[in-house]
Amino acid sequence: MESGTNGLIYPFAFRDLFGKDSGLENVFLSLPEDAQKAILKEEIRSEADLQDCIERYKLKQ
């Protein structure tokens, strides 16, 4: 398990979805905890899926 900056713990394997783009991880970690939890519940299989999901949640804010 990995801990984000706000204390949210997400599965270590989830880090692989960030790819080599640490900026994507920073964007994910900058989201509110409720958005992070909702994203973790999504069926994400690739870095592109994660980016799309993050964009959807950013648009909702």
ROVO-690062 format. One record per residue (C-alpha): residue number from 1; residue in one letter; x, y, z. Coordinates in steps of 0.05 Angstrom, whole numbers. Layout:
BEGIN
(NUM; 'A'; (X; Y; Z))
...
This chain:
BEGIN
(1; 'M'; (0; 0; 0))
(2; 'E'; (22; 70; -15))
(3; 'S'; (2; 133; 23))
(4; 'G'; (-14; 197; -13))
(5; 'T'; (-1; 267; 13))
(6; 'N'; (-70; 271; 45))
(7; 'G'; (-63; 204; 80))
(8; 'L'; (-106; 165; 31))
(9; 'I'; (-77; 95; 22))
(10; 'Y'; (-82; 65; -47))
(11; 'P'; (-58; -3; -73))
(12; 'F'; (16; -4; -91))
(13; 'A'; (0; -36; -158))
(14; 'F'; (-40; 27; -174))
(15; 'R'; (26; 64; -179))
(16; 'D'; (40; 26; -244))
(17; 'L'; (-17; 63; -276))
(18; 'F'; (20; 129; -266))
(19; 'G'; (73; 104; -314))
(20; 'K'; (135; 146; -318))
(21; 'D'; (94; 209; -311))
(22; 'S'; (103; 231; -239))
(23; 'G'; (61; 292; -257))
(24; 'L'; (1; 247; -265))
(25; 'E'; (12; 219; -195))
(26; 'N'; (18; 290; -168))
(27; 'V'; (-47; 310; -202))
(28; 'F'; (-82; 248; -172))
(29; 'L'; (-55; 264; -103))
(30; 'S'; (-77; 337; -109))
(31; 'L'; (-149; 316; -118))
(32; 'P'; (-195; 317; -58))
(33; 'E'; (-197; 251; -20))
(34; 'D'; (-269; 236; -41))
(35; 'A'; (-249; 243; -115))
(36; 'Q'; (-188; 198; -103))
(37; 'K'; (-232; 145; -71))
(38; 'A'; (-282; 149; -128))
(39; 'I'; (-226; 141; -179))
(40; 'L'; (-198; 81; -142))
(41; 'K'; (-267; 48; -149))
(42; 'E'; (-266; 57; -225))
(43; 'E'; (-245; 1; -271))
(44; 'I'; (-178; 29; -293))
(45; 'R'; (-133; -14; -336))
(46; 'S'; (-84; 35; -365))
(47; 'E'; (-50; 102; -356))
(48; 'A'; (-97; 131; -408))
(49; 'D'; (-158; 105; -369))
(50; 'L'; (-130; 139; -307))
(51; 'Q'; (-119; 205; -344))
(52; 'D'; (-190; 204; -371))
(53; 'C'; (-218; 189; -303))
(54; 'I'; (-179; 245; -270))
(55; 'E'; (-202; 293; -324))
(56; 'R'; (-275; 274; -312))
(57; 'Y'; (-268; 287; -238))
(58; 'K'; (-232; 352; -249))
(59; 'L'; (-289; 376; -294))
(60; 'K'; (-339; 359; -239))
(61; 'Q'; (-304; 406; -190))
